[in-house]
Amino acid sequence: MKMPCLVIPLLACLCLLASRSSPAYGATTSSGLHPIILVPSYTCSTLDARLTDEYRPPPGMPWCGAMKGKGWFRLWKNYTALQDPRLMPCYADQLRLVFDHAADDYRNAPGVETRVVAFGTTRGFVDDPATKDGENLFGAPFDFRYAAAPPGQPSKVFDSDVSRLRRLVEHASSKNGGKPVILISFSFSGHLALQFLYRTPLRWRQRLVKHNLLLSRGVGGEVVLLKIFAAEDAGPSSNVLFYANTSRSFASPLTMLPSPKVFGRAPPLVVTRDKNYSAFDLTEFLADVGFSDAAARYQRRALPVTLAIRAPLVPTTCVVGVGLPTPVQLTFWDGDFGKMPQVVNADGNGDVTLKTVLAWRTVIENDPDQGYFKLVLLPNVTHNGVISDDFALKQLVEILAAVNQATS
């Protein structure tokens, strides 16, 4: 049975909000609420795949090629494969990315083609689409394995996701009488939302984006991700993202590593008996835990994007939980990165530290052109609780109601 996506409680509240003032199906409205585009959380988007003749199954596992030449099938999340240990290696092999040095870009494994399911609708990340799906509520699922690259370096799939989001914004606005859209993103999907805003002309985004709502998103990355890169047993063996280092082949986790701008050189993020690692030493850290290729890509591709985070120059609200223990330092005392570390915690939402959240104020204050910005801190609300707890959902509905009433 398919497990529900974390956006479902939020989606239900958005449907209630949308139903207060919406046109008949298929109609265009010049009144009522602003259209909402929801960008789902990391790993929430559904991906299909098909295998070409080029695909070669892992050694000794010919059954992994059973779908070769049989058209599209569900790759993420494939719950049949997740429940069958025999299929787990197939699933992991077909989900992984490789870095094509000739093209200077990430791509699927040889012989694997993928597509995002039901872009433009909430069907791309939930079983039961929203009742106002495609009217004034839209979904922007994306391939969460990819991430932005700095100017001059290719990122074909991510750039395609950005282009599709731009067309969706134009479509949603046109369908709703030219009203600008409210863009809602959660956690990592804020990476796509922000990069999208950075890459659109200023006049265009200020005309077509009413508000940018970032949920559980900080400026400076997550220390907890260092545990995943360091320790092979950092996650459950039943999770395909941890199987055979699948998630470590993705571009996206590298963009979520702690930012030197936010964390500085002290205190160190990772401590061992012989060596400490600050946010300035993550290239060396990745190499020392056995990912030299990832270290080079982090230094050249991910880090410049992290350091370039800036004000989006559209009205923005950031909502994040606080008041919960959140990792800020990992200790592998004997230098054995294969073991679970001792963890030092500070304030945050369990994943994102308060320090990275407060850094938004610095980013915004440094740009006089930003205009409206509000940081909303929800006490004792977890990272995921922002889109599932009753208290948090009530706050989000109030924020959206105020955004709709705002005249500028």
C-alpha positions as CSV (number, residue, x, y, z in Angstrom):
1,M,0.0,0.0,0.0
2,K,1.4,3.4,-0.9
3,M,2.4,5.5,2.0
4,P,1.0,9.1,2.0
5,C,3.3,12.0,1.1
6,L,4.0,14.5,3.7
7,V,2.2,17.2,1.8
8,I,-1.2,15.7,2.2
9,P,-2.2,17.5,5.5
10,L,-1.1,20.8,3.9
11,L,-2.9,20.0,0.7
12,A,-6.1,19.4,2.6
13,C,-5.9,22.8,4.2
14,L,-5.1,24.5,0.8
15,C,-8.2,22.8,-0.7
16,L,-10.3,24.3,2.1
17,L,-8.8,27.7,1.5
18,A,-9.3,27.4,-2.3
19,S,-12.9,26.3,-1.9
20,R,-13.8,29.6,-0.2
21,S,-13.7,31.4,-3.5
22,S,-13.2,29.5,-6.7
23,P,-14.8,29.4,-10.2
24,A,-16.6,26.6,-11.8
25,Y,-14.4,23.9,-13.3
26,G,-12.7,25.1,-16.5
27,A,-13.7,28.7,-16.0
28,T,-11.4,31.7,-15.8
29,T,-11.8,34.0,-12.9
30,S,-10.9,37.6,-12.2
31,S,-11.8,37.5,-8.6
32,G,-11.3,35.2,-5.6
33,L,-8.0,33.8,-4.4
34,H,-4.6,33.9,-6.0
35,P,-3.6,30.6,-7.6
36,I,-1.3,28.4,-5.5
37,I,1.6,26.3,-6.9
38,L,2.9,23.7,-4.5
39,V,6.4,22.4,-4.9
40,P,6.5,19.0,-3.0
41,S,9.2,17.9,-0.5
42,Y,12.3,16.0,-1.3
43,T,11.6,12.5,-2.6
44,C,7.9,13.3,-2.8
45,S,7.7,13.6,-6.6
46,T,6.8,10.5,-8.6
47,L,9.2,9.3,-11.2
48,D,8.6,6.8,-14.0
49,A,11.4,5.0,-15.9
50,R,11.9,2.8,-19.0
51,L,14.9,0.6,-19.9
52,T,16.5,0.7,-23.3
53,D,18.7,-2.0,-24.9
54,E,21.7,-0.2,-23.5
55,Y,20.7,-1.1,-19.9
56,R,22.9,-3.8,-18.3
57,P,21.7,-5.3,-15.0
58,P,24.0,-5.6,-12.1
59,P,26.3,-8.7,-12.3
60,G,24.5,-11.9,-11.4
61,M,21.1,-10.2,-11.4
62,P,19.6,-10.7,-14.9
63,W,16.1,-10.2,-13.5
64,C,16.8,-6.5,-13.1
65,G,16.4,-6.2,-16.8
66,A,12.9,-7.7,-16.9
67,M,11.3,-4.4,-17.9
68,K,13.7,-3.8,-20.8
69,G,11.7,-2.8,-23.9
70,K,8.3,-2.9,-22.0
71,G,7.7,0.8,-21.8
72,W,7.3,3.0,-18.8
73,F,7.0,1.7,-15.2
74,R,7.0,3.3,-11.7
75,L,10.6,3.9,-10.5
76,W,10.0,6.2,-7.5
77,K,8.3,5.1,-5.4
78,N,8.1,1.5,-6.5
79,Y,6.5,-0.2,-3.4
80,T,6.7,-3.6,-4.9
81,A,10.5,-3.4,-5.2
82,L,10.7,-1.8,-1.7
83,Q,9.1,-4.8,-0.2
84,D,11.1,-7.4,-2.1
85,P,14.8,-7.8,-1.1
86,R,15.5,-9.5,-4.5
87,L,14.4,-6.4,-6.3
88,M,16.1,-3.8,-4.1
89,P,19.4,-3.9,-6.0
90,C,17.5,-3.4,-9.3
91,Y,15.7,-0.4,-7.9
92,A,18.8,1.2,-6.5
93,D,20.7,0.6,-9.7
94,Q,18.0,2.2,-11.9
95,L,17.5,5.1,-9.5
96,R,21.2,6.1,-9.2
97,L,22.8,8.9,-11.2
98,V,26.2,9.0,-12.9
99,F,28.4,12.0,-13.6
100,D,29.2,12.2,-17.3
101,H,32.6,13.9,-17.4
102,A,32.4,14.4,-21.2
103,A,29.1,16.3,-20.9
104,D,30.1,17.8,-17.5
105,D,26.7,16.9,-16.1
106,Y,24.7,14.4,-14.2
107,R,22.6,11.8,-16.0
108,N,20.7,8.6,-15.4
109,A,22.5,5.3,-15.4
110,P,23.2,3.9,-18.9
111,G,20.0,2.5,-20.5
112,V,17.7,4.2,-18.0
113,E,15.3,7.0,-19.1
114,T,13.1,8.8,-16.6
115,R,10.2,11.3,-16.5
116,V,8.4,13.2,-13.8
117,V,4.7,12.1,-13.5
118,A,1.8,14.5,-13.9
119,F,3.6,17.8,-13.8
120,G,1.3,20.8,-13.2
121,T,-1.0,18.8,-10.9
122,T,-1.0,17.4,-7.4
123,R,-1.3,13.9,-8.9
124,G,2.5,14.0,-9.3
125,F,2.9,13.5,-5.5
126,V,-0.3,12.3,-4.0
127,D,-2.7,9.4,-4.8
128,D,-5.9,11.4,-4.6
129,P,-5.6,14.8,-6.4
130,A,-6.9,17.9,-4.8
131,T,-10.5,18.9,-5.6
132,K,-9.3,22.2,-7.0
133,D,-6.4,20.6,-8.9
134,G,-5.7,22.4,-12.1
135,E,-8.1,25.3,-11.3
136,N,-6.4,27.5,-8.7
137,L,-4.2,24.8,-7.1
138,F,-1.3,23.4,-9.1
139,G,1.6,21.0,-8.4
140,A,5.2,21.3,-9.6
141,P,6.7,17.8,-9.0
142,F,10.4,17.6,-10.1
143,D,13.3,15.2,-10.3
144,F,14.7,15.6,-6.8
145,R,18.0,13.8,-7.7
146,Y,19.3,16.9,-9.6
147,A,20.3,20.3,-8.5
148,A,21.4,23.7,-9.9
149,A,24.8,24.3,-11.3
150,P,26.7,27.6,-11.3
151,P,26.7,29.8,-14.4
152,G,28.7,28.2,-17.2
153,Q,28.1,24.6,-16.0
154,P,25.4,22.5,-17.5
155,S,22.5,21.0,-15.4
156,K,20.1,19.9,-18.1
157,V,17.4,18.2,-16.1
158,F,17.3,20.9,-13.4
159,D,17.2,23.6,-16.0
160,S,14.3,21.8,-17.6
161,D,12.4,21.7,-14.2
162,V,13.0,25.4,-13.9
163,S,11.6,26.1,-17.4
164,R,8.5,24.0,-16.8
165,L,7.9,25.8,-13.5
166,R,8.0,29.1,-15.4
167,R,5.5,27.9,-17.9
168,L,3.3,26.6,-15.1
169,V,3.3,30.0,-13.3
170,E,2.2,31.7,-16.6
171,H,-0.5,29.1,-17.1
172,A,-1.8,29.3,-13.5
173,S,-1.9,33.1,-13.7
174,S,-3.7,33.2,-17.0
175,K,-6.3,30.6,-15.9
176,N,-7.1,32.8,-12.9
177,G,-7.6,36.2,-14.6
178,G,-4.0,37.3,-14.6
179,K,-3.6,37.1,-10.8
180,P,0.0,36.4,-9.7
181,V,0.7,33.1,-8.1
182,I,1.6,32.1,-4.5
183,L,4.6,29.7,-4.6
184,I,4.8,27.3,-1.7
185,S,7.9,25.1,-1.3
186,F,9.0,22.7,1.5
187,S,12.6,22.1,2.7
188,F,14.8,21.1,-0.3
189,S,12.2,22.1,-2.8
190,G,12.9,25.6,-1.7
191,H,16.2,25.1,-3.7
192,L,14.1,24.8,-6.9
193,A,11.8,27.7,-6.0
194,L,14.7,30.0,-5.2
195,Q,16.7,29.1,-8.3
196,F,13.6,29.6,-10.4
197,L,13.1,33.1,-9.0
198,Y,16.8,34.0,-9.5
199,R,16.6,32.9,-13.1
200,T,13.5,34.9,-14.1
201,P,13.6,38.6,-15.1
202,L,12.8,40.9,-12.2
203,R,9.8,42.5,-13.8
204,W,8.4,39.1,-14.8
205,R,8.7,37.6,-11.3
206,Q,7.3,40.8,-9.6
207,R,4.3,40.7,-12.0
208,L,3.6,37.0,-11.8
209,V,4.7,35.9,-8.3
210,K,2.4,37.3,-5.5
211,H,4.3,35.6,-2.7
212,N,7.1,33.1,-2.0
213,L,6.4,30.9,1.0
214,L,9.3,28.9,2.2
215,L,8.6,26.1,4.7
216,S,11.3,24.5,6.9
217,R,14.0,26.1,4.8
218,G,17.2,27.6,6.1
219,V,20.0,29.4,4.3
220,G,23.0,27.4,5.4
221,G,22.3,23.7,4.9
222,E,22.0,20.8,7.4
223,V,24.7,19.3,9.6
224,V,22.7,16.1,9.9
225,L,23.5,15.3,6.2
226,L,27.2,14.9,7.1
227,K,26.2,11.7,9.0
228,I,24.7,10.3,5.8
229,F,27.8,11.0,3.8
230,A,30.1,9.6,6.5
231,A,28.3,6.5,7.8
232,E,27.1,3.8,5.4
233,D,24.6,2.6,8.1
234,A,23.2,6.1,8.7
235,G,19.8,5.0,7.4
236,P,17.7,1.8,7.4
237,S,18.8,-0.9,5.0
238,S,15.2,-1.1,3.7
239,N,15.5,2.5,2.4
240,V,16.6,2.3,-1.2
241,L,18.2,5.8,-0.9
242,F,20.8,4.3,1.4
243,Y,21.2,1.0,-0.5
244,A,24.6,0.8,-2.2
245,N,25.1,4.6,-1.7
246,T,22.3,5.4,-4.1
247,S,21.5,8.9,-2.6
248,R,25.2,9.7,-2.6
249,S,25.2,9.6,-6.4
250,F,22.6,12.4,-6.5
251,A,23.5,16.0,-7.1
252,S,20.9,17.3,-4.6
253,P,22.5,16.3,-1.2
254,L,25.6,18.2,-2.0
255,T,23.7,21.5,-2.2
256,M,22.3,20.9,1.3
257,L,25.6,20.7,3.1
258,P,26.5,23.4,5.7
259,S,27.4,26.7,4.2
260,P,30.8,28.3,5.1
261,K,29.0,31.7,5.1
262,V,26.7,30.6,7.9
263,F,28.7,28.2,10.0
264,G,32.2,29.7,9.6
265,R,35.4,28.0,10.8
266,A,34.4,27.4,14.4
267,P,33.2,25.4,16.1
268,P,34.0,22.4,13.9
269,L,31.1,20.5,12.4
270,V,32.9,17.1,12.5
271,V,35.4,16.1,15.2
272,T,37.8,13.2,15.3
273,R,40.9,12.5,17.4
274,D,43.3,13.5,14.6
275,K,41.4,16.0,12.6
276,N,38.4,18.4,12.8
277,Y,36.3,19.7,9.9
278,S,34.6,23.1,9.7
279,A,32.2,24.2,7.0
280,F,35.3,25.3,5.1
281,D,36.7,21.8,5.1
282,L,33.9,19.8,3.6
283,T,35.8,19.1,0.3
284,E,38.4,17.4,2.5
285,F,35.8,15.7,4.6
286,L,34.1,14.1,1.6
287,A,37.4,12.8,0.3
288,D,38.3,11.4,3.7
289,V,35.0,9.5,3.9
290,G,35.7,7.9,0.5
291,F,33.9,10.2,-1.9
292,S,36.7,11.9,-3.8
293,D,34.6,12.3,-6.9
294,A,31.8,13.9,-4.9
295,A,34.3,16.1,-3.2
296,A,35.4,17.6,-6.5
297,R,31.8,18.1,-7.7
298,Y,30.9,19.7,-4.4
299,Q,33.8,22.2,-4.7
300,R,33.2,23.0,-8.3
301,R,29.4,22.8,-8.7
302,A,27.5,22.7,-5.4
303,L,29.4,25.1,-3.2
304,P,29.3,28.1,-5.6
305,V,25.4,27.7,-5.7
306,T,25.3,27.5,-1.9
307,L,27.4,30.7,-1.5
308,A,25.2,32.5,-4.1
309,I,22.0,32.3,-2.1
310,R,20.4,35.7,-2.1
311,A,17.2,37.6,-1.7
312,P,14.5,36.5,-4.2
313,L,13.2,40.0,-4.7
314,V,9.5,39.0,-4.3
315,P,7.5,39.2,-1.1
316,T,8.7,36.2,1.0
317,T,7.7,34.5,4.2
318,C,9.8,31.8,5.8
319,V,8.1,29.4,8.3
320,V,10.3,27.1,10.4
321,G,9.9,25.2,13.6
322,V,12.3,25.9,16.5
323,G,12.9,24.8,20.1
324,L,14.0,21.2,19.3
325,P,17.4,19.5,19.6
326,T,19.1,19.8,16.2
327,P,22.6,18.4,15.2
328,V,25.3,21.0,15.0
329,Q,28.4,18.8,15.6
330,L,29.2,15.1,14.9
331,T,32.1,13.3,16.8
332,F,33.7,10.3,15.3
333,W,36.4,10.1,18.0
334,D,38.4,7.2,16.6
335,G,38.0,8.4,13.0
336,D,35.8,5.5,12.1
337,F,33.2,7.1,9.8
338,G,31.4,3.8,9.4
339,K,30.0,4.1,12.9
340,M,27.2,6.3,14.2
341,P,28.7,9.5,15.7
342,Q,28.1,11.2,19.0
343,V,25.9,14.2,18.3
344,V,26.0,17.7,19.8
345,N,22.6,19.5,19.5
346,A,21.5,23.1,19.4
347,D,18.2,24.9,18.8
348,G,16.3,24.1,15.6
349,N,13.6,21.9,14.1
350,G,15.4,18.6,14.4
351,D,17.1,19.0,10.9
352,V,17.6,22.7,10.3
353,T,19.4,24.7,13.0
354,L,18.1,28.1,14.2
355,K,21.4,29.6,13.1
356,T,20.7,28.8,9.4
357,V,17.1,30.1,9.8
358,L,18.2,33.4,11.3
359,A,20.6,33.8,8.5
360,W,17.7,34.7,6.3
361,R,17.5,38.0,8.0
362,T,21.1,38.8,7.0
363,V,20.4,37.7,3.4
364,I,17.3,39.9,3.2
365,E,18.8,42.9,5.0
366,N,21.7,43.0,2.7
367,D,19.5,43.6,-0.3
368,P,17.5,46.9,-0.1
369,D,15.4,45.8,-3.1
370,Q,13.8,42.8,-1.4
371,G,10.9,44.6,0.2
372,Y,8.5,42.4,2.3
373,F,10.0,39.6,4.3
374,K,8.7,37.8,7.4
375,L,10.3,35.1,9.4
376,V,7.8,33.0,11.4
377,L,9.2,30.7,14.1
378,L,6.9,27.9,15.4
379,P,7.9,26.7,18.9
380,N,8.3,22.9,19.3
381,V,7.4,22.1,15.7
382,T,9.5,19.6,13.8
383,H,10.9,19.9,10.3
384,N,8.0,17.8,8.9
385,G,5.5,19.1,11.4
386,V,5.3,22.5,9.6
387,I,3.1,20.8,7.0
388,S,1.4,18.2,9.3
389,D,0.8,19.6,12.8
390,D,-2.6,21.2,13.4
391,F,-1.0,24.3,15.1
392,A,1.4,24.8,12.1
393,L,-1.3,24.3,9.5
394,K,-3.5,26.9,11.2
395,Q,-0.6,29.4,11.0
396,L,-0.1,28.6,7.3
397,V,-3.8,29.1,6.5
398,E,-3.7,32.5,8.3
399,I,-0.6,33.5,6.4
400,L,-2.1,32.6,3.1
401,A,-5.3,34.5,3.9
402,A,-3.3,37.6,4.7
403,V,-1.3,37.2,1.5
404,N,-4.5,37.1,-0.5
405,Q,-5.8,40.2,1.2
406,A,-2.5,42.2,0.6
407,T,-2.8,44.8,-2.0
408,S,0.9,45.1,-2.8
